[in-house]
Every structure is written in structure tokens, then in C-alpha cells.
Amino acid sequence: MRCALCDREDVQARSLDHHTQEVCALRSVEARVEALETLVRRLVQASPNLAEVGCRVSEEMLAETRAREIAWADARDRRWEVVRVIGCQGTGPGQFQYPLGVAIDQEGHIIVADTHNHRIQVFSRDGDFISEFGSQGAGDTQLNGPWGIAIDQEGCIIVADTHNHRIQVLSRDRTFVSRFGSHGTEPGQFHKPDSVAIDQEGRIIVSDELNHRIQVFSRDGTFVSQFGHFGSAPGQFNHPWGVAIDQQGRIIVADRFNHRIQVFSRDGDFLSQFGEEGAGPGQLNQPIGVAIDQEGRIIVVDAANHRIQVFSRDGDPLSQFGSQGAGPTQFYCPHGVAIDQEGRIIVSDYGNHRVHVIRMPRVYDA
């Protein structure tokens, strides 16, 4: 017996569900769309004999599936725009050695943690070098492998001084304000603080990576609370990295080696999670950076997949951009991400020693 939809022999009652499952298993979006279009054509040709071959037909379902595939294809690279690629490997002004954290200040400046150069660099919104500060050490304003960076409501720069196991606060004019934290496991201590975020109340949210927890501090650095510990259950972490705060005050955490994003209330109560290990749409491989755009969409740096993924506020995948490489639309283990006032995505391309300024499609429901 020959199947009317795929022209293969020795097939009994191959259902439309079976065929669509095969289509969805194809990794390439273009291949899925092409296969689905072929299936549609054969469905039309076979329609007089569908009952005989045992196929269960739902043209509405097939059309909806095809529309979703085409929408995903349309959301890919060709509708994204790389506005600027900043920097190259080096130690001079405007050059980087493995940049990690990125942030945007109130004036639209791009602030970059130039990690292996132990400094912070400041660029204009157009990507032109403006200034730098910091040097290697453990004194005030000195840094040892800074990773995360955030800007508070007063324009102060909050730096995760990662290998000094502390947080430093610098004023708008880059002078020292305060620091807090030390190496340890007690509340208020850190073992590699990676990322920082500021919530609507001015509290400082810190991912304490090797203690596998999130710590919350008042704006003056006083310990407030903590949540999470090592594990893979909801609310547990395996190397938490990026943190962000959405418009509802929820705390969004990139749970790196659990290959997922977790969402918590402002008080640290677990709310939801999304993502699983893999390379397909909505799947993640070591998510590191996370940011929230003006529409509430969750922007995730899918580091080991060398791409950026965009999710709705509920965790539904909307779009993706990037692949592994050194071209202007490619990444090599991207890390940090921030959203500027124009909605552009700023991404630190860690392994390529540069920063991308990207304009993404703005046609998706959050």
C-alpha cells in the first residue's frame, strides 16, 4: 500500500498527525516550511482518496500550523538589523578583553564591563568611545574581573566586582560611593556575584552564582533577603547568572546550567519557569543574560546556542537572532544584554571581544 501524502510504500493508515510530527522534527525552519508546503500540495491531490488511505484531515489545523512556521521564519534574521558593532580585541580605549555586562544610563550611554581589562568603558548611543574607569585591584574604584553592571534611578553605576566578591556603587561622575559584600556563604556575602539589577523600589538584586542563590539589598547595601539554593526543582538554581526586573516587579533569573528562565515575585516566591535544554525555538543552552524590553518581552542571551531569543512575558518563544561565528550578525558565546530607550538590544559578544547594537522587529505581541 502506498501513502497518498508521502508516496511511501508499506504504510497503513498513516495519519496527518504522523506527517506533521515528522515535519516539526526537522531542525531548519526553512526545511519545515518547505516540507509543510509539500504536504499541503499532496493533501489537495490526495483529497478524493483520503478516507481510503486512512488519513485524518483537518485543513484548518494544517493551515494554522503552516502559519506558525511561516511566522517564525519571518521573525528570523532577515528582519533584524545590526546597527553597530563596537570594539575589537585589545587593551586600548574602545577595545575589549572578554566583555560581559552591559547597561544603559539615563542619557542613553552604553556602559560595558570590560572584564579581563578590569575596567568599565562608556560609549555614546552611536557606539563612540567616551571614557573609561577602573583598574585591577581591591581598593575603592578598583576592580577584579567585573561582570554585571546596572544603573540606579539616580544614575549611579552598580558593579558586580565579581572576583573581589563584592558590589561597588559609583556616582554618576564615576567617583566611589560605597561597597558591600565579602567572600563567603553567609547572608550578605558572595561567591562570585555575577549580575545585578535594580527594581522599582531601588533595591539591588544580585545573582550570587556559586552560592546558587539570589540576594536582595536595600539601596544602601543593607541585606534584605535571599532565595534559592542548589538544585533543579522550581525555585532552585544551578549557577544563576542574569537577573532582570519586569514592569510588574517580577524578578527574572537566567538559571544557566538548568537551561531555563525562572520567574519570581518581588518577595522571591517562585511563579513560573520556561525553557529546556536544546537548540530549537524556545529551547536554551546555558542562558546567561536577560533583559526586559518596553513591551514586557523577555530577551534572553542563549549563550551556548550563540543567539538571542525573544519570549513573551509568559515565556512563549517569539523570535531569535544570530548564529555561531565572527560575522556582524553572529556571536561567539554572547553574555550580557540591555535594552536602550529606543528599544535596541545591546549585546556583549564575549568570545569575539565586541558589543553589538541591534534593532529587533517590533511586531510581536508581548
C-alpha positions as CSV (number, residue, x, y, z in Angstrom):
1,M,0.0,0.0,0.0
2,R,1.3,3.4,-0.9
3,C,0.6,6.5,1.3
4,A,-1.1,9.3,-0.8
5,L,0.6,12.0,1.2
6,C,4.3,10.9,1.2
7,D,4.3,8.3,-1.6
8,R,5.9,5.7,0.6
9,E,5.0,2.0,0.4
10,D,4.0,-0.4,3.2
11,V,2.3,2.3,5.2
12,Q,-1.1,1.6,6.8
13,A,-3.3,4.4,7.9
14,R,-0.6,7.0,8.2
15,S,-2.3,9.9,9.8
16,L,-1.9,13.6,9.2
17,D,-0.7,13.9,12.8
18,H,2.1,11.5,12.0
19,H,3.2,13.6,9.0
20,T,3.1,16.9,10.8
21,Q,5.2,15.4,13.6
22,E,7.8,14.5,11.1
23,V,7.7,18.0,9.7
24,C,8.1,19.5,13.2
25,A,11.1,17.3,13.8
26,L,13.1,19.0,11.1
27,R,15.6,21.4,12.7
28,S,15.7,24.0,9.9
29,V,12.7,26.4,9.8
30,E,13.1,26.7,6.0
31,A,13.0,22.9,5.7
32,R,9.9,22.7,7.9
33,V,8.1,25.3,5.8
34,E,9.1,23.6,2.6
35,A,8.0,20.1,3.8
36,L,4.7,21.5,5.1
37,E,4.0,23.2,1.7
38,T,4.7,19.8,0.0
39,L,2.4,18.1,2.4
40,V,-0.4,20.7,1.6
41,R,0.0,20.0,-2.1
42,R,-0.2,16.3,-1.7
43,L,-3.1,16.7,0.7
44,V,-5.0,18.5,-2.0
45,Q,-4.1,16.0,-4.7
46,A,-5.0,13.1,-2.4
47,S,-8.2,14.5,-1.0
48,P,-10.6,12.3,-3.0
49,N,-8.9,9.2,-1.6
50,L,-8.2,10.4,2.0
51,A,-10.8,8.0,3.6
52,E,-9.3,5.1,1.7
53,V,-5.7,5.7,3.0
54,G,-6.9,6.4,6.5
55,C,-5.6,9.9,6.8
56,R,-7.5,12.1,9.3
57,V,-7.7,15.5,7.7
58,S,-8.1,18.9,9.3
59,E,-7.3,21.6,6.8
60,E,-7.8,24.3,9.5
61,M,-5.2,22.7,11.7
62,L,-2.7,22.3,8.9
63,A,-3.2,26.0,7.8
64,E,-2.7,27.1,11.4
65,T,0.5,25.0,11.7
66,R,1.9,26.4,8.4
67,A,1.1,29.9,9.5
68,R,3.0,29.4,12.8
69,E,6.0,28.1,10.9
70,I,6.0,31.0,8.4
71,A,5.6,33.5,11.2
72,W,8.7,32.0,13.0
73,A,10.6,32.1,9.7
74,D,9.6,35.7,9.1
75,A,10.8,36.6,12.6
76,R,14.3,35.4,11.9
77,D,17.5,37.2,11.0
78,R,16.3,39.0,7.8
79,R,14.0,41.3,9.8
80,W,16.6,42.1,12.4
81,E,19.1,45.0,11.9
82,V,22.6,45.2,13.2
83,V,23.1,49.0,13.8
84,R,26.6,48.9,15.0
85,V,29.4,46.6,16.1
86,I,31.6,48.2,18.7
87,G,35.2,47.3,19.5
88,C,37.7,44.6,18.9
89,Q,40.2,42.6,21.0
90,G,42.8,44.8,22.8
91,T,43.5,47.0,25.8
92,G,43.2,50.4,24.2
93,P,40.2,52.7,24.6
94,G,37.2,51.2,22.8
95,Q,38.8,47.8,22.7
96,F,37.8,44.8,24.9
97,Q,39.1,41.7,26.5
98,Y,36.1,39.4,27.0
99,P,33.3,42.0,27.8
100,L,30.4,40.7,29.9
101,G,27.9,43.1,31.5
102,V,26.2,45.9,29.6
103,A,23.8,48.6,30.8
104,I,22.2,51.9,29.5
105,D,22.2,55.1,31.6
106,Q,19.6,57.8,31.6
107,E,21.5,59.7,28.8
108,G,21.5,56.6,26.6
109,H,25.2,55.9,27.0
110,I,26.2,52.3,26.6
111,I,28.1,51.1,29.7
112,V,30.3,47.9,29.3
113,A,32.1,45.8,31.8
114,D,35.4,45.1,30.1
115,T,36.0,42.1,32.3
116,H,39.6,41.0,31.6
117,N,40.8,44.6,31.3
118,H,39.3,45.1,34.8
119,R,37.6,48.3,33.8
120,I,34.3,49.9,32.8
121,Q,34.0,51.6,29.4
122,V,31.4,54.2,28.4
123,F,30.2,54.8,24.8
124,S,27.7,57.1,23.2
125,R,24.4,55.7,21.9
126,D,26.1,55.6,18.5
127,G,28.9,53.5,19.8
128,D,31.7,56.1,20.0
129,F,34.1,55.8,22.9
130,I,33.7,58.4,25.6
131,S,35.6,57.3,28.7
132,E,36.8,54.5,30.9
133,F,37.4,54.0,34.6
134,G,38.7,51.3,36.9
135,S,41.9,49.3,37.2
136,Q,42.9,45.9,38.6
137,G,42.9,45.7,42.3
138,A,40.9,45.5,45.5
139,G,40.8,49.2,46.5
140,D,37.9,51.6,46.1
141,T,37.0,52.0,42.4
142,Q,39.4,49.2,41.6
143,L,38.0,46.1,40.0
144,N,38.9,42.4,39.6
145,G,37.1,40.9,36.7
146,P,33.8,42.9,36.8
147,W,30.9,41.0,35.3
148,G,27.4,42.6,35.9
149,I,26.5,46.2,35.8
150,A,23.3,48.2,36.4
151,I,22.2,51.9,36.6
152,D,20.0,53.0,39.5
153,Q,17.4,55.7,39.5
154,E,19.9,58.4,40.5
155,G,22.3,57.4,37.7
156,C,24.8,55.6,40.0
157,I,26.6,52.7,38.5
158,I,26.2,49.4,40.4
159,V,29.1,47.0,39.5
160,A,29.4,43.3,40.3
161,D,33.1,43.3,41.2
162,T,33.0,39.5,40.7
163,H,36.4,38.3,41.7
164,N,36.6,40.7,44.6
165,H,33.3,39.1,45.7
166,R,31.6,42.4,46.3
167,I,29.3,45.1,44.9
168,Q,30.6,48.6,44.2
169,V,28.5,51.7,43.8
170,L,29.9,54.6,41.8
171,S,28.3,58.0,41.3
172,R,27.2,59.5,38.0
173,D,30.6,61.1,37.7
174,R,32.4,57.8,38.4
175,T,33.5,58.6,42.0
176,F,33.3,56.0,44.7
177,V,30.1,56.0,46.8
178,S,30.1,52.6,48.7
179,R,30.7,48.9,48.5
180,F,29.3,45.9,50.3
181,G,29.9,42.2,50.5
182,S,32.8,39.9,51.0
183,H,33.7,36.3,50.1
184,G,31.6,33.7,51.9
185,T,28.3,31.9,52.2
186,E,26.5,33.9,54.9
187,P,23.7,36.4,54.1
188,G,25.3,39.5,52.5
189,Q,28.4,37.5,51.4
190,F,29.1,36.4,47.9
191,H,30.9,33.6,46.0
192,K,31.2,35.2,42.5
193,P,28.4,37.8,42.2
194,D,27.7,37.8,38.5
195,S,24.7,40.1,37.7
196,V,22.9,43.0,39.3
197,A,19.5,44.6,38.6
198,I,17.6,47.5,40.2
199,D,13.9,47.1,41.0
200,Q,11.3,49.9,41.1
201,E,11.9,50.5,44.8
202,G,15.7,50.9,44.2
203,R,16.6,47.6,45.8
204,I,19.7,45.9,44.4
205,I,19.1,42.3,43.2
206,V,22.3,40.2,42.9
207,S,22.9,36.8,41.4
208,D,25.3,35.0,43.8
209,E,26.4,32.4,41.3
210,L,28.5,29.9,43.2
211,N,26.2,30.1,46.3
212,H,23.3,29.3,43.8
213,R,21.0,32.0,45.2
214,I,19.7,35.5,44.6
215,Q,20.3,38.1,47.3
216,V,18.3,41.3,47.7
217,F,19.8,44.5,49.3
218,S,18.4,48.0,50.1
219,R,19.8,50.8,48.0
220,D,22.4,51.5,50.8
221,G,23.7,47.9,50.6
222,T,21.9,46.5,53.7
223,F,21.0,42.8,53.3
224,V,17.2,42.3,52.9
225,S,16.5,38.7,51.9
226,Q,17.7,35.8,49.8
227,F,16.1,32.9,47.9
228,G,17.1,29.8,46.2
229,H,19.8,27.1,46.7
230,F,21.5,24.5,44.5
231,G,19.2,22.1,42.6
232,S,16.9,21.6,39.6
233,A,13.5,21.9,41.2
234,P,11.4,25.0,40.8
235,G,12.9,27.8,42.8
236,Q,16.3,26.1,42.9
237,F,19.4,27.1,40.8
238,N,22.4,25.7,39.1
239,H,24.7,28.7,38.6
240,P,22.2,31.6,38.3
241,W,23.5,34.3,36.1
242,G,21.5,37.1,34.6
243,V,18.8,38.9,36.5
244,A,16.2,41.5,35.3
245,I,13.1,43.2,36.7
246,D,9.9,43.4,34.6
247,Q,7.3,46.1,34.7
248,Q,5.3,44.2,37.3
249,G,8.3,43.9,39.6
250,R,8.8,40.3,38.9
251,I,12.4,39.0,39.2
252,I,13.6,37.2,36.1
253,V,16.6,34.9,36.5
254,A,18.7,33.0,33.9
255,D,19.3,29.6,35.5
256,R,22.3,28.8,33.5
257,F,23.0,25.1,33.8
258,N,19.4,24.2,34.4
259,H,18.9,25.7,30.9
260,R,15.8,27.6,31.8
261,I,14.4,31.0,32.9
262,Q,12.7,31.3,36.3
263,V,10.3,34.0,37.3
264,F,9.8,35.1,40.9
265,S,7.7,37.6,42.8
266,R,9.3,40.7,44.3
267,D,9.5,38.7,47.5
268,G,11.3,35.8,45.9
269,D,8.3,33.4,45.6
270,F,8.5,31.1,42.7
271,L,6.0,31.9,40.0
272,S,6.9,30.1,36.8
273,Q,9.6,28.8,34.5
274,F,10.2,28.2,30.8
275,G,12.8,26.7,28.6
276,E,14.6,23.3,28.4
277,E,17.9,22.1,27.1
278,G,18.1,22.1,23.3
279,A,18.6,24.2,20.2
280,G,15.0,24.5,18.9
281,P,12.7,27.5,19.2
282,G,12.2,28.2,22.9
283,Q,14.9,25.8,24.0
284,L,18.0,27.0,25.7
285,N,21.6,26.0,26.1
286,Q,23.2,27.9,29.0
287,P,21.1,31.1,29.1
288,I,23.2,33.8,30.6
289,G,21.9,37.4,30.0
290,V,18.4,38.5,30.4
291,A,16.6,41.8,29.9
292,I,13.1,43.2,29.6
293,D,12.0,45.5,26.8
294,Q,9.5,48.3,26.9
295,E,6.7,45.9,25.9
296,G,7.4,43.4,28.6
297,R,9.1,40.9,26.3
298,I,11.9,38.8,27.8
299,I,15.2,39.0,25.9
300,V,17.4,36.0,26.6
301,V,21.1,35.5,25.7
302,D,21.1,31.8,24.7
303,A,24.9,31.7,25.1
304,A,25.9,28.2,24.1
305,N,23.5,28.4,21.1
306,H,25.2,31.6,20.2
307,R,21.9,33.5,19.7
308,I,19.4,35.9,21.2
309,Q,15.9,34.7,21.8
310,V,12.8,36.8,22.5
311,F,9.9,35.5,24.6
312,S,6.6,36.9,25.6
313,R,6.1,37.8,29.2
314,D,4.5,34.4,29.7
315,G,7.5,32.6,28.2
316,D,6.3,31.9,24.7
317,P,9.0,32.0,22.1
318,L,8.6,34.8,19.6
319,S,11.8,35.2,17.6
320,Q,15.5,34.6,17.5
321,F,18.6,36.1,16.0
322,G,22.2,35.1,15.5
323,S,24.4,32.0,15.0
324,Q,27.9,31.0,15.9
325,G,30.7,32.8,14.1
326,A,32.5,36.1,13.8
327,G,30.4,37.9,11.2
328,P,28.4,41.0,12.0
329,T,25.2,39.0,12.6
330,Q,27.0,36.2,14.5
331,F,28.1,35.7,18.1
332,Y,30.7,33.6,19.9
333,C,29.3,32.9,23.4
334,P,27.3,36.2,23.9
335,H,26.8,37.1,27.6
336,G,25.3,40.5,28.7
337,V,22.2,42.2,27.3
338,A,20.5,45.5,27.8
339,I,17.7,47.5,26.1
340,D,18.1,51.2,25.4
341,Q,15.5,53.9,25.3
342,E,14.9,53.2,21.6
343,G,14.2,49.6,22.2
344,R,17.5,48.5,20.6
345,I,19.2,45.4,22.1
346,I,22.8,45.8,23.3
347,V,24.7,42.5,23.5
348,S,28.2,41.8,24.7
349,D,29.8,39.3,22.3
350,Y,32.2,37.8,24.8
351,G,34.3,35.5,22.6
352,N,34.5,38.0,19.8
353,H,35.6,40.8,22.1
354,R,32.9,43.3,20.9
355,V,29.5,44.7,21.5
356,H,26.5,44.6,19.1
357,V,23.8,47.2,18.8
358,I,20.8,45.5,17.3
359,R,17.3,46.7,16.3
360,M,14.8,43.9,16.5
361,P,11.4,43.5,14.9
362,R,8.6,45.2,16.9
363,V,5.7,43.3,15.5
364,Y,5.1,40.7,18.2
365,D,2.5,40.6,21.0
366,A,4.1,40.6,24.5
